[in-house]
Amino acid sequence: MISKIGQFKIAENKSERYLSRIKKLDLELKNYYSNKFKIAPEFDRKIVSFQGNKNIAFYRWYKYKEAFSAKLVESLVRKYCGHTSLNSNSKIILDPFAGIGTTLFSCSELGFEAQGIELLPVGQNIIETNILTRNIQDKSIIDRIKHWQKNRLWNKEGEAEDFQVLPITENAYPQETEYKIKRYLSEIKSEIPEVQGILLFALLCILESISYTRKDGQYLRWDRRSGRSRGNFNKGKILSFDEAIMDKLDKIIQDVLLEDTEPNIFKYLDNREDKGEINILKGSCLDILPSLPTEAYEGIITSPPYCNRYDYTRTYALEHALLNVNNKELSSLRQAMLSCTVENKEKDLLTVNSNWSKAIYICDCLPLLQEIINYLNYKKEQKELNNKGIARMVKNYFYEMACVIQECYRVLEKEKFMCVANDNVRYAGASISVDLILSKIAEDIGFEIENIFVLPKAKGNSSQQMDRHGKTSLRKCIYIWKKK
Ligand SMILES: C[S@@+](CC[C@H](N)C(=O)[O-])C[C@H]1O[C@@H](n2cnc3c(N)ncnc32)[C@H](O)[C@@H]1O
């Protein structure tokens, strides 16, 4: 009989064997792509994140932490989307993970038509309101917003109807703020739809700053003043409803009237008629992509959710509650998302589209991916994963992405590019080169790998990972794939 220590040693050796095989396969693939890797100083962290949008008119309104910047899209379009001329043959750029629409608006400003797919109502609402505000013809709409701001209509006596609260959003606001939200929402009901839309959007933009919560990656972090959390977290100043909404309305008015904003890259486009049309398709790209026409897109610029356990449905719960998404709907949205949380169950991909047997076969035959999946399943059996859903999430992330890539390949015109921003990840001591694995999948589907641009400063690990496995850095990359 083997002693406990003996069993531990066997397991440890087995883990090490897995890890060294993963390392070897990873190195082989890295060498295979060695002439494609390029450090790209022009793509710094600021430009590949929302930070780059912070002072740009229109883009600065809603801080979507997972967004990239308009500048990044602009430089990718200029380099990889054939032309930048306005009034071109109305070719379309696609973003299957549109978020709040950075690709769509930037491409539109550059004269391209743009089509985006977004699953979450928060992103959909932001895109729709942005389309509305960027195309306002009727000055009375902005006059009405100014009237709201000047007279602070929410502070008048009046109805204060309850708004939807989800179990995960209870006690999110100080009492006075909650009352003002109710008054504001009751008061906007008497406005015309355009004014209602802008006012509701302005409220969505400030929810985090007036709440006891902070969006912290994987979930919503609760300030101890909420009475919900046993922890000691203090998010610092919580803005009053009035200061937050006044400031937001100010910015919206300034940007729409093109007043007072920092000069931005698109300022030359004062003639708004030169902009391309924007179209948002609501739902999961896994469902929608198969219905899009073949070879109809001039370029694809996107950033999928990273394989990092971030749960957008929880992080954006305050916004979804306000948009009347109920608990059941929120759970279904969580399941419909590209698998990036430990709760995602396996999707029946072949039922969605039987043509995806190709993408699935490619994943089945990819040694590095299979070794990682086997290792994580082994760690799960050994009960050594932080969460047993990690193995399933990693597997499904790549299989679903393979299907997305297969569809993107189909809908893209020949000789055109797909540009993808994404991060590598690490679980149970195994570095998972998302850049290499997705690029190999893309190549097996038919793309030529043009470049894998690596951001100069690599991202560190979570502190937990560093304690256990020592510090190593994870690449953040932009992959450029060309349809042959
Ligand atoms: C990294 S963010 C993209 C941000 C975007 N580049 C921007 O600048 O706003 C990924 C987006 O994919 C969306 N998403 C996740 N799963 C999806 C799916 N199955 N179909 C469509 N969108 C999905 C998420 O809601 C999120 O908004």
The ligand as an SDF file (V2000), in Angstrom:
LIG
                    3D

 27 29  0  0  0  0  0  0  0  0999 V2000
  -13.7460   42.4650  -24.4000 C   0  0  0  0  0  0  0  0  0  0  0  0
  -15.3980   42.9450  -24.5950 S   0  0  0  0  0  0  0  0  0  0  0  0
  -15.3740   43.8590  -26.0930 C   0  0  0  0  0  0  0  0  0  0  0  0
  -15.2360   45.3300  -25.8710 C   0  0  0  0  0  0  0  0  0  0  0  0
  -15.2260   46.1190  -27.1640 C   0  0  0  0  0  0  0  0  0  0  0  0
  -14.0150   45.8780  -27.9370 N   0  0  0  0  0  0  0  0  0  0  0  0
  -15.3300   47.5940  -26.8670 C   0  0  0  0  0  0  0  0  0  0  0  0
  -14.3740   48.3460  -27.0930 O   0  0  0  0  0  0  0  0  0  0  0  0
  -16.3650   48.0050  -26.3320 O   0  0  0  0  0  0  0  0  0  0  0  0
  -16.1840   41.4560  -25.0690 C   0  0  0  0  0  0  0  0  0  0  0  0
  -17.6650   41.6110  -25.3110 C   0  0  0  0  0  0  0  0  0  0  0  0
  -18.1780   40.3800  -25.8200 O   0  0  0  0  0  0  0  0  0  0  0  0
  -19.5030   40.2420  -25.3670 C   0  0  0  0  0  0  0  0  0  0  0  0
  -19.8980   38.8290  -25.5200 N   0  0  0  0  0  0  0  0  0  0  0  0
  -19.5970   37.7820  -24.7400 C   0  0  0  0  0  0  0  0  0  0  0  0
  -20.1060   36.6620  -25.2340 N   0  0  0  0  0  0  0  0  0  0  0  0
  -20.7440   37.0020  -26.3780 C   0  0  0  0  0  0  0  0  0  0  0  0
  -21.4630   36.2680  -27.3550 C   0  0  0  0  0  0  0  0  0  0  0  0
  -21.6340   34.9600  -27.2560 N   0  0  0  0  0  0  0  0  0  0  0  0
  -21.9710   36.9420  -28.4090 N   0  0  0  0  0  0  0  0  0  0  0  0
  -21.8020   38.2830  -28.5340 C   0  0  0  0  0  0  0  0  0  0  0  0
  -21.1500   39.0380  -27.6120 N   0  0  0  0  0  0  0  0  0  0  0  0
  -20.6180   38.3970  -26.5630 C   0  0  0  0  0  0  0  0  0  0  0  0
  -19.4410   40.7250  -23.9470 C   0  0  0  0  0  0  0  0  0  0  0  0
  -20.7130   41.0900  -23.4670 O   0  0  0  0  0  0  0  0  0  0  0  0
  -18.4850   41.9170  -24.0730 C   0  0  0  0  0  0  0  0  0  0  0  0
  -19.1960   43.0950  -24.2590 O   0  0  0  0  0  0  0  0  0  0  0  0
  1  2  1  0
  2  3  1  0
  2 10  1  0
  3  4  1  0
  4  5  1  0
  5  6  1  0
  5  7  1  0
  7  8  2  0
  7  9  1  0
 10 11  1  0
 11 12  1  0
 11 26  1  0
 12 13  1  0
 13 14  1  0
 13 24  1  0
 14 15  1  0
 14 23  1  0
 15 16  2  0
 16 17  1  0
 17 18  1  0
 17 23  2  0
 18 19  1  0
 18 20  2  0
 20 21  1  0
 21 22  2  0
 22 23  1  0
 24 25  1  0
 24 26  1  0
 26 27  1  0
M  CHG  2   2   1   9  -1
M  END
$$$$
